[in-house]
């Protein structure tokens, strides 16, 4: 006789039905105690009379559920998780199985299969610190959190890269991002140019206190800054001021947690997809990033609290190329040349001025590498300056042989008119340098 185990609920029903059999109560009272209808109570009583205590147990006990995952399917999931999709977290693996393998399972089912097979998620979660949650900005484009993430995105297949991008505070979407070799102002200007070209001018940017956004407090002030009573902005901060974009500097990483959490997701999902595609260069990484951002926004983006974007159109007459660039002040030399980055530019005369000597000009280094010179807001014509004359000067230092040059015996010295002079004088006797030890009382 095989053993029978009843649940506490089934044991209670067994006791109630046994009381009905002993005429300790009616079927209607038993139905109320068991929480079933009177008709179902008569059905349970009939099963109890026929099968005994076994009739109280659920009929599906011991049977395999019709919705259970087959052993073949479980082996396939384990093989894919250990092979092609190694390193994918459980949620990401579930999505890839449905999109690429046609295996449609819930995340909990995939997780249960992997844990039973000894495959744990590669993500290590640590206890979170609790902070007061800040409300999202109500409209898209009101605040963009910007940051750079230095990481081994290519997992050794290529150089270490930095992901530079922005996350909209209202929707959690990524308006634009790109890979750079380093976190630099050039990359942030490129990112801002793409965002303005696609959506418009945002109202404010939220960033950390990197030297790209704020001058280092340890950097000494120049005399002009001391006289003005304020420091010159960085190139990126100067561009934001010209576009009317407010720059907000965070005091802690948690203050811009939305972009920090986005980079955490990117370092997990994007790295896995680039490994799957075999990306090994920055160009290939940026190509995969574009498709990834579209799917990321569709999956993780939320609707803003208020409809309608807050992006502003670019003011008329404002050129993005003239704002999003690096600007330097120079003084034109007397020969109408401007020296910049080791090269000389010839400033050409025009209808307004025949010469720009000693004039103060502004040199713009554009994002495409071109150089533009402006005088009082007007572009002046330039061309590469011709090379200057070669000037040879005597250099200080020891000569090659450590002696004075003398006339060669094959070529006797001349008196300046072509006639040889008398025999050359013998060289002065050289003495080896001596070392003199100073007296004990020498200062």
C-alpha positions as CSV (number, residue, x, y, z in Angstrom):
1,X,0.0,0.0,0.0
2,X,1.5,3.3,-1.1
3,X,1.7,6.2,1.3
4,X,-0.7,9.1,1.0
5,X,0.1,12.6,2.1
6,X,-2.7,15.2,2.5
7,X,-2.4,18.9,2.7
8,X,-3.8,20.7,5.7
9,X,-6.8,21.8,3.7
10,X,-7.4,18.2,2.6
11,X,-7.1,17.0,6.1
12,X,-9.8,19.5,7.2
13,X,-12.1,18.3,4.5
14,X,-11.5,14.7,5.5
15,X,-12.5,15.5,9.1
16,X,-15.7,17.3,7.9
17,X,-16.7,14.5,5.6
18,X,-16.1,11.9,8.3
19,X,-18.4,13.9,10.6
20,X,-21.1,13.8,8.0
21,X,-20.7,10.1,7.7
22,X,-21.1,9.7,11.5
23,X,-24.2,11.9,11.3
24,X,-22.6,14.7,13.3
25,X,-23.8,17.3,10.9
26,X,-25.7,17.9,7.6
27,X,-24.3,18.2,4.1
28,X,-25.3,21.8,4.0
29,X,-23.3,22.6,7.2
30,X,-20.3,20.7,5.7
31,X,-20.5,22.7,2.5
32,X,-20.3,25.9,4.5
33,X,-17.3,24.6,6.5
34,X,-15.5,23.5,3.4
35,X,-16.3,26.7,1.4
36,X,-17.9,24.9,-1.5
37,X,-21.5,24.6,-2.8
38,X,-23.8,22.0,-1.4
39,X,-23.9,20.2,-4.7
40,X,-20.1,19.9,-4.7
41,X,-20.2,18.8,-1.1
42,X,-22.5,15.9,-2.1
43,X,-19.9,15.1,-4.9
44,X,-17.0,15.0,-2.4
45,X,-19.0,12.9,0.0
46,X,-19.7,10.3,-2.8
47,X,-16.0,10.2,-3.7
48,X,-15.1,9.8,0.0
49,X,-17.5,6.8,0.4
50,X,-16.1,5.2,-2.7
51,X,-12.3,5.8,-2.4
52,X,-11.9,6.7,1.2
53,X,-9.2,9.3,2.2
54,X,-7.6,9.0,-1.3
55,X,-10.8,10.6,-2.7
56,X,-10.1,13.8,-0.9
57,X,-6.7,14.3,-2.5
58,X,-6.5,16.4,-5.7
59,X,-7.0,14.4,-8.8
60,X,-3.9,15.9,-10.6
61,X,-1.5,14.9,-7.9
62,X,1.4,13.0,-9.4
63,X,0.6,13.9,-13.0
64,X,2.9,16.0,-15.2
65,X,1.4,19.4,-15.9
66,X,0.4,20.0,-19.5
67,X,2.2,23.4,-19.5
68,X,5.5,22.0,-18.1
69,X,8.7,22.7,-20.1
70,X,9.9,19.5,-21.8
71,X,13.3,18.1,-20.9
72,X,14.5,18.7,-24.5
73,X,13.6,22.4,-24.3
74,X,15.4,22.7,-20.9
75,X,18.5,21.1,-22.4
76,X,18.4,23.5,-25.4
77,X,18.1,26.5,-23.1
78,X,21.1,25.3,-21.0
79,X,23.2,24.7,-24.1
80,X,22.5,28.1,-25.5
81,X,23.1,29.8,-22.2
82,X,26.5,28.1,-21.9
83,X,27.5,28.5,-25.5
84,X,26.3,31.2,-27.8
85,X,24.7,33.4,-25.2
86,X,27.3,33.0,-22.5
87,X,27.4,36.0,-20.2
88,X,23.8,37.2,-20.9
89,X,21.7,37.9,-17.8
90,X,18.4,36.0,-17.3
91,X,16.1,38.8,-18.6
92,X,18.3,39.5,-21.6
93,X,18.7,35.8,-22.4
94,X,14.9,35.4,-22.4
95,X,14.5,38.2,-25.0
96,X,17.3,36.8,-27.2
97,X,15.8,33.3,-27.1
98,X,12.4,34.7,-28.3
99,X,13.9,37.0,-30.9
100,X,16.6,34.8,-32.5
101,X,15.8,31.2,-31.5
102,X,12.0,31.1,-31.5
103,X,12.0,29.8,-27.9
104,X,9.3,31.7,-26.1
105,X,9.5,31.2,-22.3
106,X,8.9,33.5,-19.4
107,X,11.8,35.0,-17.5
108,X,11.0,33.1,-14.4
109,X,10.9,29.8,-16.3
110,X,14.3,30.5,-17.9
111,X,15.7,31.5,-14.5
112,X,14.4,28.3,-12.9
113,X,15.9,26.2,-15.7
114,X,19.3,27.9,-15.4
115,X,19.4,27.7,-11.6
116,X,18.5,24.0,-11.7
117,X,21.4,23.5,-14.2
118,X,23.9,25.4,-12.1
119,X,24.1,28.5,-14.4
120,X,23.8,31.7,-12.3
121,X,23.3,35.2,-13.7
122,X,26.6,37.1,-14.4
123,X,25.2,40.2,-12.8
124,X,26.3,40.7,-9.2
125,X,23.8,42.8,-7.3
126,X,24.8,44.6,-4.1
127,X,22.7,46.1,-1.4
128,X,21.3,49.4,-2.5
129,X,21.6,52.6,-0.6
130,X,18.3,54.3,0.0
131,X,17.7,57.9,-1.1
132,X,14.7,60.1,-1.4
133,X,13.3,59.7,-4.9
134,X,13.2,62.9,-7.0
135,X,10.3,63.5,-9.3
136,X,11.0,63.4,-13.0
137,X,10.8,66.5,-15.0
138,X,7.3,66.7,-16.6
139,X,8.3,67.3,-20.2
140,X,10.7,65.8,-22.6
141,X,13.7,68.0,-23.3
142,X,13.6,70.0,-20.0
143,X,16.6,68.2,-18.5
144,X,19.2,65.9,-20.1
145,X,21.6,64.0,-17.8
146,X,24.9,63.7,-19.6
147,X,27.9,61.5,-18.7
148,X,30.7,59.4,-20.0
149,X,31.3,55.7,-19.2
150,X,34.8,54.3,-19.5
151,X,34.6,50.6,-19.8
152,X,36.1,47.6,-21.7
153,X,33.2,47.6,-24.1
154,X,34.9,45.3,-26.6
155,X,36.1,42.8,-24.0
156,X,39.7,42.8,-25.2
157,X,38.9,42.5,-28.9
158,X,39.8,46.2,-29.4
159,X,40.8,49.3,-27.4
160,X,39.0,50.5,-24.3
161,X,36.4,53.0,-25.3
162,X,34.3,55.7,-23.6
163,X,30.5,55.9,-24.2
164,X,29.3,59.5,-24.2
165,X,25.6,60.1,-24.2
166,X,22.6,61.8,-22.6
167,X,19.5,60.4,-20.9
168,X,16.2,62.4,-20.9
169,X,15.0,62.9,-17.3
170,X,11.3,62.9,-18.2
171,X,11.2,59.7,-20.4
172,X,14.4,57.8,-19.6
173,X,15.2,57.6,-23.3
174,X,18.7,58.3,-24.9
175,X,18.5,61.1,-27.5
176,X,22.0,60.3,-28.7
177,X,25.2,58.5,-27.7
178,X,28.5,57.7,-29.3
179,X,31.7,55.9,-28.6
180,X,34.9,57.8,-28.2
181,X,38.5,56.8,-27.4
182,X,38.5,59.2,-24.5
183,X,36.0,61.3,-22.6
184,X,36.7,64.7,-24.1
185,X,34.9,68.0,-24.9
186,X,35.0,67.2,-28.6
187,X,32.8,64.1,-28.0
188,X,30.3,66.1,-25.9
189,X,30.1,68.8,-28.6
190,X,29.4,66.2,-31.2
191,X,26.7,64.6,-29.0
192,X,25.0,68.0,-28.4
193,X,25.2,68.8,-32.1
194,X,23.3,65.6,-33.0
195,X,20.7,66.2,-30.3
196,X,20.0,69.7,-31.5
197,X,19.9,68.7,-35.1
198,X,17.4,65.9,-34.4
199,X,15.2,67.3,-31.7
200,X,16.1,70.9,-30.8
201,X,17.8,72.8,-28.0
202,X,17.2,71.4,-24.5
203,X,16.5,73.7,-21.6
204,X,19.2,72.3,-19.2
205,X,22.0,69.7,-18.9
206,X,22.9,67.9,-15.7
207,X,26.5,66.7,-15.4
208,X,29.2,65.9,-12.9
209,X,32.0,68.2,-12.0
210,X,34.5,67.0,-14.7
211,X,37.0,69.6,-15.9
212,X,35.2,69.5,-19.3
213,X,32.2,71.3,-17.6
214,X,33.9,73.3,-14.8
215,X,37.4,74.7,-14.4
216,X,39.4,73.0,-11.7
217,X,39.4,74.9,-8.4
218,X,43.1,74.0,-8.1
219,X,43.9,75.8,-11.4
220,X,45.4,79.2,-10.7
221,X,43.5,82.2,-11.9
222,X,45.0,84.5,-14.6
223,X,45.5,88.2,-14.0
224,X,42.5,89.0,-16.3
225,X,40.3,86.6,-14.3
226,X,41.3,88.2,-11.1
227,X,40.5,91.7,-12.4
228,X,37.1,90.5,-13.7
229,X,36.3,88.7,-10.4
230,X,35.2,85.5,-12.3
231,X,36.8,82.6,-14.1
232,X,36.6,82.0,-17.8
233,X,34.2,79.1,-18.6
234,X,35.4,75.9,-20.3
235,X,34.8,75.5,-24.0
236,X,31.7,73.3,-23.5
237,X,30.3,75.7,-20.8
238,X,30.9,78.6,-23.1
239,X,28.9,76.9,-26.0
240,X,26.0,76.2,-23.6
241,X,25.9,79.8,-22.6
242,X,25.7,80.9,-26.2
243,X,22.8,78.6,-26.8
244,X,21.0,79.5,-23.6
245,X,21.3,76.1,-22.1
246,X,21.6,76.0,-18.3
247,X,24.3,73.7,-16.9
248,X,23.6,72.1,-13.5
249,X,26.5,70.4,-11.7
250,X,25.8,67.5,-9.5
251,X,27.5,67.0,-6.1
252,X,27.1,63.2,-5.9
253,X,26.8,60.3,-8.4
254,X,23.4,59.5,-7.0
255,X,22.1,62.9,-8.0
256,X,22.3,61.8,-11.7
257,X,21.3,58.2,-10.9
258,X,19.2,58.0,-14.1
259,X,22.2,58.1,-16.4
260,X,24.3,56.0,-14.1
261,X,21.7,53.2,-14.1
262,X,21.4,53.5,-17.9
263,X,25.1,52.9,-18.2
264,X,24.8,49.9,-15.9
265,X,22.3,48.4,-18.3
266,X,24.4,49.3,-21.3
267,X,27.5,47.6,-19.8
268,X,25.4,44.4,-19.4
269,X,23.2,44.3,-22.5
270,X,25.2,46.3,-25.1
271,X,28.5,44.4,-24.3
272,X,26.7,41.1,-24.8
273,X,25.3,42.1,-28.1
274,X,28.6,43.5,-29.4
275,X,30.2,40.2,-28.4
276,X,27.5,38.4,-30.3
277,X,28.2,40.5,-33.4
278,X,32.0,40.3,-33.0
279,X,32.6,44.0,-32.9
280,X,36.3,44.9,-32.6
281,X,36.6,48.5,-33.7
282,X,35.1,51.8,-32.7
283,X,33.3,52.1,-36.0
284,X,31.6,48.7,-35.6
285,X,30.7,49.6,-32.0
286,X,29.0,52.8,-33.1
287,X,27.1,50.9,-35.8
288,X,25.7,48.5,-33.3
289,X,25.0,51.3,-30.8
290,X,22.5,53.0,-33.2
291,X,20.3,49.9,-33.5
292,X,20.6,49.2,-29.8
293,X,19.4,52.7,-28.8
294,X,16.2,52.3,-30.9
295,X,15.3,49.1,-29.1
296,X,16.4,50.5,-25.7
297,X,14.1,53.5,-26.0
298,X,11.1,51.3,-27.0
299,X,11.6,48.9,-24.1
300,X,12.7,51.2,-21.2
301,X,11.3,54.6,-22.2
302,X,8.3,56.0,-20.3
303,X,5.7,58.5,-21.2
304,X,6.3,62.0,-19.9
305,X,3.9,63.5,-17.3
306,X,3.0,66.4,-19.7
307,X,2.6,66.0,-23.5
308,X,4.7,68.0,-25.9
309,X,8.4,68.3,-26.0
310,X,10.2,71.3,-24.4
311,X,13.0,71.4,-27.0
312,X,13.5,74.9,-28.4
313,X,14.2,75.5,-32.1
314,X,17.6,77.0,-32.9
315,X,17.4,80.8,-32.9
316,X,17.5,82.3,-36.5
317,X,20.8,83.4,-37.7
318,X,22.7,81.1,-35.2
319,X,25.1,78.7,-36.8
320,X,25.8,75.5,-34.8
321,X,29.2,75.1,-36.4
322,X,30.1,78.6,-35.1
323,X,28.9,77.8,-31.6
324,X,29.9,74.2,-31.1
325,X,33.6,74.6,-31.7
326,X,36.8,75.6,-29.8
327,X,37.4,79.4,-29.8
328,X,40.8,81.1,-29.1
329,X,41.9,84.7,-29.1
330,X,44.9,85.7,-31.1
331,X,46.7,88.9,-32.2
332,X,47.7,89.1,-35.9
333,X,51.5,89.5,-36.3
334,X,53.0,92.4,-38.3
335,X,53.3,90.2,-41.4
336,X,49.5,89.5,-41.2
337,X,49.9,85.9,-40.0
338,X,48.2,84.1,-37.1
339,X,50.0,81.3,-35.4
340,X,47.8,78.5,-34.2
341,X,48.6,74.9,-33.1
342,X,52.1,75.1,-34.6
343,X,51.0,76.4,-38.0
344,X,50.8,79.9,-39.5
345,X,47.8,81.3,-41.3
346,X,48.1,84.2,-43.7
347,X,45.3,86.7,-43.2
348,X,44.4,88.1,-46.6
349,X,43.3,91.7,-47.2
350,X,39.7,92.4,-48.2
351,X,37.5,95.3,-49.1
352,X,37.3,96.5,-45.5
353,X,40.9,96.4,-44.4
354,X,44.1,96.4,-46.4
355,X,46.0,95.0,-43.4
356,X,45.0,93.1,-40.2
357,X,48.4,93.6,-38.5
358,X,48.1,93.9,-34.7
359,X,44.3,93.3,-34.9
360,X,42.6,91.0,-32.3
361,X,41.0,88.1,-34.0
362,X,39.2,84.9,-32.9
363,X,40.3,81.5,-34.2
364,X,37.6,78.8,-34.4
365,X,38.6,75.2,-34.5
366,X,35.5,73.5,-35.9
367,X,34.5,69.9,-35.1
368,X,35.5,68.7,-38.6
369,X,39.0,70.0,-38.0
370,X,38.8,73.1,-40.2
371,X,40.2,76.5,-38.9
372,X,38.2,79.7,-39.3
373,X,39.4,83.2,-38.4
374,X,36.9,85.9,-37.4
375,X,37.4,89.6,-36.8
376,X,34.6,91.4,-34.9
377,X,32.2,88.6,-35.7
378,X,33.0,88.6,-39.5
379,X,34.9,85.8,-41.2
380,X,38.2,86.9,-42.9
381,X,39.9,85.0,-45.7
382,X,43.0,83.0,-44.8
383,X,45.4,80.6,-46.4
384,X,48.4,78.7,-45.3
385,X,51.3,81.1,-44.8
386,X,54.5,80.4,-46.9
387,X,57.4,79.0,-45.0
388,X,59.7,81.6,-43.4
389,X,63.4,82.0,-44.1
390,X,65.8,79.4,-42.7
391,X,68.0,81.0,-40.0
392,X,71.1,79.2,-38.7
393,X,72.4,80.1,-35.3
394,X,75.3,78.8,-33.3
395,X,74.1,76.4,-30.7
396,X,75.5,76.3,-27.2
397,X,77.0,73.1,-26.1
398,X,80.1,70.8,-26.5
399,X,81.4,70.3,-30.0
400,X,81.6,66.9,-31.5
401,X,85.3,66.3,-30.7
402,X,85.6,68.5,-27.7
403,X,88.4,70.6,-29.4
404,X,88.5,73.9,-31.3
405,X,88.2,73.5,-35.1
406,X,91.5,73.7,-36.9
407,X,92.5,73.8,-40.6
408,X,92.9,70.4,-42.2
409,X,96.5,69.5,-43.2
410,X,95.3,68.8,-46.7
411,X,93.8,72.3,-46.9
412,X,96.1,74.8,-45.3
413,X,94.7,77.9,-43.8
414,X,94.3,80.9,-46.1
415,X,94.8,84.6,-45.4
416,X,91.6,85.5,-47.0
417,X,93.1,86.2,-50.5
418,X,93.7,82.6,-51.5
419,X,97.3,82.5,-50.5
420,X,98.3,79.9,-47.8
421,X,99.7,81.2,-44.6
422,X,102.5,79.8,-42.6
423,X,102.3,76.4,-40.9
424,X,99.5,76.1,-38.5
425,X,100.2,76.7,-34.9
426,X,100.2,73.6,-32.6
427,X,97.0,73.0,-30.7
428,X,96.9,74.2,-27.1
429,X,97.5,71.5,-24.6
430,X,94.3,70.3,-23.1
431,X,94.2,69.3,-19.5
432,X,91.8,66.7,-18.0
433,X,89.3,68.2,-15.7
434,X,90.2,68.0,-12.1
435,X,88.0,67.7,-9.1
436,X,88.6,70.0,-6.2
437,X,87.3,69.1,-2.8
438,X,86.0,72.2,-0.9
439,X,87.2,73.1,2.5
440,X,85.1,72.0,5.5
441,X,84.2,75.6,6.3
442,X,83.1,76.4,2.7
443,X,79.5,77.7,2.6
